[in-house]
Structures are given as structure tokens and as C-alpha cells.
Amino acid sequence: MKLNSYNQLKEIFTKVSISSDIEGILHWDMSTMMPSNSRNNRANQLGFIANLKHSLLSDPKVSDLIAKVDINQLSKDDLANFKEMQREHILLSSLPADLVEAISKTSALCEGKWKEAKKNCDFGIVKDDLNELINLSKQESQILGEKLNCSPYEGLIQKYEPYSNVENITKIFEDLEIFLVSSIDKIIEIQKKESVLFIKDQLSSLDQHKIAKILMKTIGFDFSKGRLDVSEHPFCGGATDDVRITTRYSEQDPFTSLEGVMHETGHALYEMGLPLNWQHQPVGKSRGMAMHESQSLLIEMQITRSLAFKKYLSRVLKKYLNLNGKQWSAENLYLLGTRVNKTYIRVEADEVTYPLHIIMRFNLEKKIINENLHTKDIPEAWNAEYKKMFNKNVDKDTNGCLQDIHWYAGLIGYFPTYTLGALASAQFVDTMRKEIPKLDQEMEDGNFKDLISWLRRNIHQKASFFSTNEILEQVTKGTLNAKYFRNYITNRYL
């Protein structure tokens, strides 16, 4: 019977999902625990998993089963799942198996060279590997662009943010860039008049780790299904029911690591809040990386940098580390958490300048994929783009094109989702505050139950049953736009 075709598809996609879980743990281990000289074999392992997933979805049997499904026999939820099956099948089956395996292996090797290049501040160390990976990404982008009837670069973005449109993203980013570039210097001038007590060398890595775990647990992170570790670049990964986040500690700037932990905790809460009865099915996954970043930035920027949260944090620091004095007051912690500076490093940027870091990477990615920006010219192009955004020269490649792992891990097309997520988070919080009028008081008391319940109900449980814009319309009565973010920045900083 035709309905059985759908059940067979569910079994196949379960195998794909479990393979992704294995892949996730291998990636986590590679970034945290794996010995440095084990990278070649790990690349082979990851290549094998990538090839396995590809073979599962590119099998002609899958196309036959999809053709046999009678959508009239499917429930509303099953129909949504079937549509996601079709989308995933198109994305992966359109790529040759040897290309999928080559991208996986080359990414793993390039990531290792990137770590060495970053450590030595020498782009030349990784240039050839990156060039090979970019050429593979270009092949991928051409195939996806043709299959999805869009530009090559948009084809790559669709891997991370389904149903996205480069033209719409460009318009939103151009509007946002004008606002932010005209606002940054004004905000910096306003903040020069503020009396801030800076905190340095007063929180050890052990103390930061202790406080981070307390905050994670209070907000809602389930340590029976997750963990916190250290890596070169903070990330959230792992597998179903096994969410693993990482951070990097800095005793010179302790709040950078704490804010990073809160960012990754936002990701983790989303993964932990997805519907259990749809695990291992396409529709049970997170909607896309823009929605994922909306959840991480909502927690990191909108929530943990608020004055209400700083009042709670000040009490935590006093209770567990016996930290007293004006520098540890809620007011001072708030001023520290909302400082605006033209930093080189994206992950250390404040919420005002952060989108510009993303917009410049978006502009560069378009040139790399669509306009043939050569790999050897990336450092120079990066520095020119940064100068345009911040009117400041990059001093070294470690603070420039070597700072992020993304391109060296084969993730071209991912960056735009950060700022799309920031815009969505502001839009969500605008509605959330109307529906939870006592939100600030609850946060001040260390009570995040209503906050998490709201996120579970309005975002997490909706998984991939709807598109990003459909979820935004359901929750906020409008599609994604920069208005809410502009208002939020204006109210907090200007």
C-alpha cells in the first residue's frame, strides 16, 4: 500500500539521522579530545559517514518511494515531514558521492591546518588546503544552484537556512548596515561619559567554569543529556539526547567566555526542546540555522546582557565566589556587558557591531562563490571590507581572516544566519515581553521557567513543521525585518 512507502522512508531517514549523530560525536571529539596526529584517520572516518548518508539518500529506491507516497493519506504532521524528506533528498542526492566524501575529508584536514595557521599567524600554512576546499564548495554551489533554481551562493545558504533568498537578505543587510554604521560612533561617545570599573585577572578558568555550569543549569540546561567542555572555537554539537557545548576561557576577559557559554546554551536549549515524538525525522529537527542563532543570541544578548539578569548574576558571584565591591554590582556588570567597541574578533563583539562582522563576511562569501575572489587574495579583501565597516585597519591575520573556523570547515553560507538570527531574536522578544509582563522581575529572581516555557511552546516544539518566516508570522504577526532590532538597539544604547 502507498502509505507503507512513507513508513519505509521514515526508516531510511532514521538511519540518516543516526549517522548524523555519529558524525556529531566524531566532530565534537575532534575539536576537544582527539590527539593532534589522529586527524588523517578521523578525516577518513568522517568521509565514510558522509558517504554513507549520501548513499542512503541517493539510492534510487528513495526516489521511487517518494513517487509512490499518496499525500492524501498523510496526516498534517506527516505531510510536513514528507515535504522535509523531499527537500533533504533533493539537497543531498543531487551531489555526486565522491564530491560529498571529498568535502568531508578536505574539511577535516583543512581545519587542522587552520589551527596551525592561526597559532602561527600565517595564512600561507592553510592557503592551499583552503583553496582546495573552496573549489569543492564551488562545485557544490553550482550543482545546488542549478537544482534549486537559484544563484550558486544561495544554493549554499539553503543548506543552513531553508527557503532563504539572497536578494532579500542583501536588502535587509544593506538597511541594517546604514543604521549601524551611523550609530556606532554616537554610542561610543555616549559611553565615554559612563563610569565603568573594568574586571581583569580576577576570575580563574576554574571559577568561570563553575559559574558557567550554575547559570546553564538555572536557565534550563539538562546535564543528564549534555556537557560543557573547552575547545579552540566555541560550538554546540553532539547528538540526539546528547548535546555538547564548548567554550574557551580567558582570565584577561572572563565575561567573554561566560557570554559564549550563554550563546551555546541557547543553541542547546533549542536542541533539548525539540519534539521527542519526531526524533530522527526531518520535521523534528531545528528549523534552520537562522532560527538556531535566534535562540542562541536571544539568550546571550537579549537576556543575559539585560540589567535584570545582571542583578541575578551579581548575587550568584557573591554567593559562590564571595565577590563583593562596586565592580561586581549589577549596574557595573550591565555597563560592562553593553560596552560597544570596534573589535577585530567577531565572537568578542558586542551586539551593536556584531551584525557588521557578519555582513562583511556575507559580502566576501558572495565574492568568493559568485565573483571569483581568489583564495590568495582573501586576507587583503578581508582587510578592505573591515576598513569599510569600521574605519580601522586589521593588524594581523589572526585578527582577520584566520579568526573563524567556518570557511576552513567547509561552512561557506553559514555566516548570514547569525544576523538573521539576531533580527529574529529581537522580533521574538518584543512579543515575549508583551506576553510575560513580569519577565524582568523573574530573571532578577533567577526564575527562567516562563521564559523557557514560552520558547518551548512558540519555537522549539515547532521544529521544522513551518518555515522560519511562518513561525515568525505565527508568533509576532510579521515576517523577518530589521525594525525590531533597530528599535531594540535604539532603546538600549541611544
C-alpha positions as CSV (number, residue, x, y, z in Angstrom):
1,M,0.0,0.0,0.0
2,K,1.2,3.5,-0.7
3,L,1.2,4.6,2.9
4,N,3.8,1.9,3.6
5,S,6.1,3.8,1.2
6,Y,6.1,6.7,3.6
7,N,6.9,4.4,6.6
8,Q,9.8,2.9,4.6
9,L,11.1,6.5,4.0
10,K,10.8,7.1,7.8
11,E,13.1,4.1,8.4
12,I,15.6,5.4,5.9
13,F,15.7,8.9,7.3
14,T,16.1,7.5,10.8
15,K,19.3,5.8,9.6
16,V,20.4,9.1,8.1
17,S,19.7,10.9,11.4
18,I,21.6,8.3,13.5
19,S,24.5,8.6,11.1
20,S,24.5,12.3,11.7
21,D,24.5,11.7,15.4
22,I,27.7,9.6,15.0
23,E,29.2,12.3,12.8
24,G,28.4,14.9,15.5
25,I,30.2,13.0,18.2
26,L,33.2,12.5,16.0
27,H,33.3,16.2,15.2
28,W,33.0,17.1,18.9
29,D,35.8,14.7,19.8
30,M,38.0,16.1,17.0
31,S,37.6,19.6,18.5
32,T,38.0,18.7,22.2
33,M,39.8,15.4,23.0
34,M,41.3,13.9,19.8
35,P,45.2,13.7,19.7
36,S,46.5,16.1,17.1
37,N,48.2,13.4,15.0
38,S,44.9,11.4,14.7
39,R,43.4,13.8,12.2
40,N,44.1,11.8,9.0
41,N,42.2,8.8,10.2
42,R,39.4,10.9,11.6
43,A,39.1,12.5,8.2
44,N,38.6,9.0,6.7
45,Q,36.0,8.2,9.4
46,L,34.1,11.4,8.7
47,G,34.4,10.8,4.9
48,F,32.9,7.3,5.4
49,I,29.9,8.7,7.4
50,A,29.3,11.4,4.8
51,N,29.4,8.8,2.0
52,L,27.1,6.5,4.0
53,K,24.5,9.3,4.4
54,H,24.8,10.2,0.8
55,S,24.3,6.6,-0.3
56,L,21.2,6.2,1.9
57,L,19.5,9.3,0.4
58,S,20.7,9.0,-3.2
59,D,19.6,5.4,-3.6
60,P,17.1,5.2,-6.5
61,K,14.8,3.4,-4.1
62,V,14.3,6.7,-2.2
63,S,13.1,8.5,-5.4
64,D,10.8,5.5,-6.1
65,L,9.3,5.6,-2.6
66,I,8.8,9.4,-2.7
67,A,6.9,9.0,-6.0
68,K,4.7,6.3,-4.5
69,V,3.6,8.2,-1.4
70,D,-0.1,9.3,-1.6
71,I,-0.1,12.6,0.2
72,N,-3.9,12.4,0.6
73,Q,-3.4,9.6,3.1
74,L,-0.9,11.6,5.3
75,S,-1.9,13.5,8.4
76,K,-1.0,17.2,8.6
77,D,2.2,16.4,10.6
78,D,3.2,13.5,8.3
79,L,2.7,15.7,5.3
80,A,5.1,18.3,6.8
81,N,7.6,15.6,7.4
82,F,7.2,14.3,3.9
83,K,7.9,17.7,2.5
84,E,11.1,18.0,4.5
85,M,12.1,14.5,3.3
86,Q,11.8,15.7,-0.3
87,R,13.8,18.8,0.5
88,E,16.7,16.8,2.1
89,H,16.6,14.3,-0.7
90,I,17.0,17.0,-3.3
91,L,19.8,18.7,-1.4
92,L,21.9,15.6,-0.9
93,S,21.0,13.3,-3.8
94,S,21.9,16.0,-6.3
95,L,25.6,15.8,-5.2
96,P,28.0,13.1,-6.5
97,A,29.2,10.7,-3.8
98,D,32.8,11.4,-4.5
99,L,32.2,15.2,-4.0
100,V,30.4,14.7,-0.7
101,E,33.3,12.5,0.6
102,A,36.0,14.8,-0.7
103,I,34.3,17.8,1.0
104,S,34.2,15.9,4.3
105,K,37.8,14.7,4.2
106,T,39.2,18.0,3.0
107,S,37.3,19.9,5.6
108,A,38.7,17.8,8.4
109,L,42.3,18.2,7.1
110,C,41.8,21.9,6.4
111,E,40.5,22.5,10.0
112,G,43.8,21.1,11.3
113,K,45.9,23.3,9.1
114,W,43.8,26.3,10.2
115,K,44.6,25.7,13.8
116,E,48.3,25.7,12.9
117,A,48.0,28.8,10.8
118,K,46.1,30.6,13.4
119,K,48.6,29.7,16.1
120,N,51.5,31.0,13.9
121,C,49.5,33.9,12.4
122,D,50.5,32.6,8.9
123,F,47.7,32.3,6.3
124,G,50.2,30.6,4.0
125,I,50.1,27.5,6.1
126,V,46.4,26.9,5.2
127,K,46.1,28.7,1.9
128,D,46.4,25.6,-0.4
129,D,44.1,23.5,1.7
130,L,41.5,26.3,1.9
131,N,41.8,26.8,-1.9
132,E,41.1,23.1,-2.5
133,L,38.1,23.2,-0.1
134,I,36.7,26.4,-1.7
135,N,37.0,24.8,-5.2
136,L,35.0,21.8,-3.8
137,S,32.4,24.2,-2.3
138,K,32.1,26.0,-5.7
139,Q,31.4,22.7,-7.4
140,E,28.8,22.0,-4.7
141,S,27.3,25.5,-5.1
142,Q,27.0,25.1,-8.9
143,I,25.1,21.9,-8.5
144,L,22.8,23.2,-5.8
145,G,22.1,26.4,-7.6
146,E,21.0,24.6,-10.7
147,K,18.9,22.1,-8.7
148,L,17.2,24.8,-6.6
149,N,17.0,27.3,-9.5
150,C,19.0,30.0,-7.6
151,S,22.5,31.5,-7.6
152,P,25.4,29.3,-6.6
153,Y,25.9,31.1,-3.3
154,E,22.2,30.9,-2.5
155,G,22.4,27.2,-3.0
156,L,25.0,27.0,-0.2
157,I,22.9,29.2,2.1
158,Q,19.9,26.9,1.6
159,K,21.9,24.1,3.3
160,Y,21.8,26.1,6.5
161,E,18.6,28.2,6.1
162,P,15.9,26.6,4.0
163,Y,13.8,28.7,1.7
164,S,16.1,31.7,2.1
165,N,16.7,34.3,-0.6
166,V,20.0,36.1,-1.1
167,E,18.2,39.2,-2.7
168,N,16.0,39.6,0.4
169,I,19.0,39.0,2.8
170,T,21.0,41.6,0.9
171,K,18.2,44.2,1.2
172,I,17.8,43.6,4.9
173,F,21.6,43.8,5.5
174,E,22.0,47.0,3.5
175,D,19.3,48.6,5.6
176,L,20.9,47.4,8.8
177,E,24.4,48.4,7.8
178,I,23.4,52.0,7.2
179,F,21.7,52.2,10.6
180,L,24.6,50.6,12.5
181,V,27.5,52.4,10.8
182,S,25.7,55.7,11.6
183,S,25.1,54.7,15.2
184,I,28.3,53.1,16.5
185,D,30.3,56.3,16.9
186,K,27.4,58.0,18.6
187,I,27.0,55.1,21.1
188,I,30.8,55.1,21.8
189,E,30.7,58.8,22.6
190,I,27.7,58.4,24.9
191,Q,29.5,55.5,26.7
192,K,32.7,57.6,27.2
193,K,30.7,59.5,29.9
194,E,29.9,56.3,31.8
195,S,31.9,55.4,34.8
196,V,32.8,51.7,34.4
197,L,35.0,49.6,36.6
198,F,36.8,47.0,34.4
199,I,37.5,43.5,35.7
200,K,40.7,41.7,34.7
201,D,42.6,38.7,36.1
202,Q,40.0,38.2,38.9
203,L,38.2,35.1,37.6
204,S,40.2,31.9,37.1
205,S,39.3,29.4,34.4
206,L,38.0,27.1,37.2
207,D,35.8,29.8,38.6
208,Q,34.5,30.7,35.2
209,H,33.7,27.0,34.6
210,K,31.9,26.8,38.0
211,I,29.7,29.9,37.4
212,A,29.0,28.8,33.8
213,K,27.6,25.5,34.9
214,I,25.5,27.2,37.6
215,L,24.0,29.6,35.0
216,M,23.4,26.9,32.5
217,K,21.6,24.7,34.9
218,T,19.5,27.6,36.3
219,I,18.4,28.6,32.8
220,G,17.4,25.0,31.9
221,F,20.3,23.0,30.5
222,D,19.9,19.3,31.3
223,F,23.3,18.0,32.3
224,S,22.0,14.4,32.2
225,K,21.8,14.9,28.4
226,G,24.6,17.3,27.8
227,R,28.0,18.6,28.9
228,L,30.4,21.6,28.8
229,D,34.0,21.4,27.6
230,V,36.8,23.5,26.2
231,S,37.7,24.0,22.5
232,E,39.6,26.4,20.3
233,H,36.3,27.7,18.9
234,P,33.1,27.6,21.0
235,F,30.3,25.5,19.5
236,C,27.2,23.4,20.2
237,G,27.3,19.9,18.8
238,G,26.8,16.3,19.8
239,A,23.8,14.1,19.0
240,T,20.2,13.5,19.8
241,D,19.7,13.5,23.6
242,D,23.5,14.2,23.9
243,V,24.0,18.0,23.5
244,R,27.6,19.0,23.9
245,I,28.7,22.7,24.1
246,T,32.2,24.1,24.4
247,T,33.8,27.4,25.3
248,R,37.3,28.9,25.7
249,Y,38.3,30.6,28.9
250,S,40.1,34.0,29.2
251,E,41.3,35.2,32.5
252,Q,42.0,38.6,30.9
253,D,38.4,38.9,29.8
254,P,36.3,36.4,31.8
255,F,32.9,37.6,30.7
256,T,33.7,36.8,27.1
257,S,33.7,33.1,27.9
258,L,30.6,33.4,30.1
259,E,28.8,35.1,27.3
260,G,30.0,32.5,24.9
261,V,28.6,29.8,27.2
262,M,25.3,31.5,27.3
263,H,25.3,31.7,23.5
264,E,25.9,28.0,23.1
265,T,23.4,27.3,25.9
266,G,20.7,29.0,23.8
267,H,21.6,26.5,21.0
268,A,21.5,23.6,23.4
269,L,18.1,24.6,24.8
270,Y,16.7,24.6,21.3
271,E,18.0,21.1,20.7
272,M,16.8,19.8,24.0
273,G,13.3,21.3,23.4
274,L,12.6,19.7,20.1
275,P,9.6,17.3,20.0
276,L,10.5,13.9,21.3
277,N,7.9,12.0,19.2
278,W,9.6,13.3,16.0
279,Q,13.2,12.4,16.8
280,H,15.2,11.2,13.9
281,Q,12.7,12.6,11.4
282,P,13.4,15.6,9.2
283,V,10.5,17.6,10.5
284,G,11.7,17.0,14.1
285,K,14.9,18.9,13.5
286,S,15.6,22.6,14.2
287,R,14.1,24.8,11.5
288,G,17.4,26.1,10.3
289,M,20.5,28.0,11.4
290,A,18.8,31.4,11.4
291,M,16.3,30.1,13.9
292,H,19.0,28.3,15.8
293,E,21.0,31.6,16.0
294,S,17.9,33.4,17.1
295,Q,17.8,31.1,20.1
296,S,21.5,31.5,21.0
297,L,21.5,35.3,20.5
298,L,18.2,35.7,22.4
299,I,19.8,34.0,25.5
300,E,23.2,35.7,25.1
301,M,22.3,39.2,24.1
302,Q,18.6,39.9,24.9
303,I,18.5,38.0,28.2
304,T,21.9,37.6,29.8
305,R,23.1,41.2,29.0
306,S,20.0,42.8,30.4
307,L,20.1,44.6,33.7
308,A,17.6,42.2,35.3
309,F,19.9,39.3,34.5
310,K,22.9,41.1,35.8
311,K,21.1,41.6,39.2
312,Y,20.8,37.8,39.4
313,L,24.4,37.3,38.2
314,S,25.8,39.7,40.8
315,R,24.1,37.6,43.6
316,V,25.5,34.4,42.1
317,L,29.0,35.7,42.0
318,K,28.7,36.9,45.6
319,K,27.2,33.6,46.8
320,Y,29.5,31.2,45.1
321,L,32.8,33.1,44.8
322,N,32.4,35.7,47.6
323,L,32.9,38.5,45.1
324,N,31.9,41.9,46.5
325,G,32.6,45.5,45.7
326,K,31.3,48.0,43.2
327,Q,32.9,46.2,40.2
328,W,30.7,43.2,40.9
329,S,27.5,45.3,41.3
330,A,24.6,44.6,38.8
331,E,24.9,48.1,37.5
332,N,28.6,47.8,36.7
333,L,28.2,44.3,35.2
334,Y,25.5,45.7,33.0
335,L,27.7,48.6,31.8
336,L,30.5,46.0,31.1
337,G,28.1,43.8,29.2
338,T,26.8,46.5,27.0
339,R,30.1,48.2,26.1
340,V,30.4,49.0,22.4
341,N,33.8,48.7,20.8
342,K,35.2,48.2,17.3
343,T,36.8,44.9,18.0
344,Y,38.6,42.7,15.4
345,I,37.2,39.5,16.7
346,R,33.6,38.5,15.8
347,V,33.0,36.3,18.9
348,E,34.1,39.0,21.2
349,A,32.0,41.7,19.5
350,D,29.1,43.5,21.2
351,E,25.6,43.2,19.8
352,V,25.8,46.5,18.0
353,T,28.9,45.8,16.0
354,Y,28.3,42.1,15.7
355,P,26.0,42.3,12.7
356,L,28.6,44.3,10.7
357,H,31.1,41.4,11.3
358,I,28.5,39.2,9.7
359,I,27.6,41.5,6.8
360,M,31.3,41.8,5.8
361,R,31.7,38.0,5.7
362,F,28.4,37.8,3.7
363,N,29.8,40.2,1.2
364,L,33.1,38.3,1.0
365,E,31.3,34.9,0.6
366,K,29.3,36.3,-2.3
367,K,32.6,37.3,-4.0
368,I,34.3,34.0,-3.3
369,I,31.5,31.9,-4.8
370,N,29.9,34.2,-7.4
371,E,32.6,36.6,-8.4
372,N,35.8,34.5,-8.2
373,L,37.6,36.2,-5.3
374,H,40.8,34.1,-5.3
375,T,41.9,32.3,-2.2
376,K,45.3,34.0,-2.1
377,D,43.6,37.4,-2.1
378,I,41.3,36.7,0.9
379,P,43.4,38.4,3.5
380,E,43.6,41.6,1.5
381,A,39.9,41.6,0.6
382,W,39.1,40.9,4.3
383,N,41.1,43.9,5.5
384,A,39.5,46.2,2.9
385,E,36.0,45.1,3.9
386,Y,36.8,45.5,7.6
387,K,38.1,49.0,6.9
388,K,34.9,49.9,5.1
389,M,32.8,48.8,8.0
390,F,34.8,50.0,11.0
391,N,37.2,52.6,9.6
392,K,40.0,50.7,11.2
393,N,42.9,48.6,9.8
394,V,43.3,44.9,10.7
395,D,46.7,44.5,12.4
396,K,47.3,40.8,11.7
397,D,45.6,37.8,10.0
398,T,44.9,36.2,13.4
399,N,42.6,39.1,14.0
400,G,41.3,38.9,10.4
401,C,40.6,36.1,8.0
402,L,42.1,33.4,10.4
403,Q,39.9,34.1,13.3
404,D,36.9,31.9,12.4
405,I,36.7,28.2,11.7
406,H,33.8,28.3,9.3
407,W,35.5,28.6,5.9
408,Y,38.2,26.1,6.9
409,A,35.5,23.6,7.9
410,G,33.6,24.0,4.6
411,L,30.8,26.1,6.1
412,I,30.5,28.8,3.4
413,G,27.0,30.2,3.5
414,Y,26.6,29.8,7.3
415,F,27.6,33.3,8.4
416,P,24.4,35.2,7.3
417,T,22.3,33.1,9.6
418,Y,23.9,34.8,12.7
419,T,22.5,38.2,11.9
420,L,19.2,36.8,10.5
421,G,19.0,35.1,13.9
422,A,19.8,38.4,15.7
423,L,16.9,40.1,13.9
424,A,14.5,37.3,14.7
425,S,15.5,37.2,18.3
426,A,14.6,40.9,18.7
427,Q,11.3,40.3,17.0
428,F,10.5,37.3,19.3
429,V,11.5,39.1,22.5
430,D,9.3,42.1,21.5
431,T,6.3,39.7,21.6
432,M,7.6,37.7,24.6
433,R,7.7,40.8,26.8
434,K,4.1,41.6,26.0
435,E,3.1,38.1,26.9
436,I,5.3,37.8,30.0
437,P,5.0,41.3,31.6
438,K,6.9,40.3,34.7
439,L,9.9,38.8,32.7
440,D,12.5,41.2,34.2
441,Q,11.4,40.5,37.8
442,E,11.5,36.8,37.1
443,M,15.0,37.0,35.6
444,E,16.2,39.1,38.6
445,D,14.9,36.3,40.9
446,G,16.7,33.6,38.8
447,N,13.4,32.2,37.6
448,F,13.5,31.3,33.9
449,K,10.6,28.9,33.8
450,D,8.2,31.2,32.0
451,L,10.9,32.2,29.5
452,I,11.8,28.6,28.7
453,S,8.2,27.6,28.6
454,W,7.4,30.4,26.1
455,L,10.4,29.3,23.9
456,R,9.3,25.7,24.0
457,R,5.8,26.5,23.1
458,N,6.4,29.1,20.4
459,I,9.6,28.0,18.8
460,H,11.3,24.7,20.0
461,Q,8.3,22.4,19.6
462,K,7.5,23.8,16.2
463,A,10.8,22.3,14.9
464,S,10.6,22.1,11.1
465,F,6.9,21.9,10.7
466,F,6.9,25.5,9.4
467,S,9.4,27.8,7.6
468,T,11.3,30.5,9.6
469,N,9.0,33.2,8.3
470,E,5.9,31.1,9.0
471,I,7.0,30.7,12.6
472,L,7.7,34.5,12.9
473,E,4.3,35.3,11.5
474,Q,2.6,32.9,13.9
475,V,4.4,34.3,16.9
476,T,5.0,38.0,16.0
477,K,2.4,38.6,13.3
478,G,5.1,39.7,10.8
479,T,7.8,38.3,8.6
480,L,11.5,38.9,9.3
481,N,12.7,42.5,9.2
482,A,15.2,44.8,10.8
483,K,12.7,47.1,12.5
484,Y,12.6,45.3,15.9
485,F,16.3,45.1,16.1
486,R,16.8,48.8,15.3
487,N,14.2,49.7,18.0
488,Y,15.9,47.4,20.5
489,I,19.4,48.9,19.8
490,T,18.0,52.4,20.0
491,N,16.2,51.8,23.3
492,R,19.2,50.2,24.9
493,Y,22.0,52.3,23.6
494,L,20.9,55.7,22.2
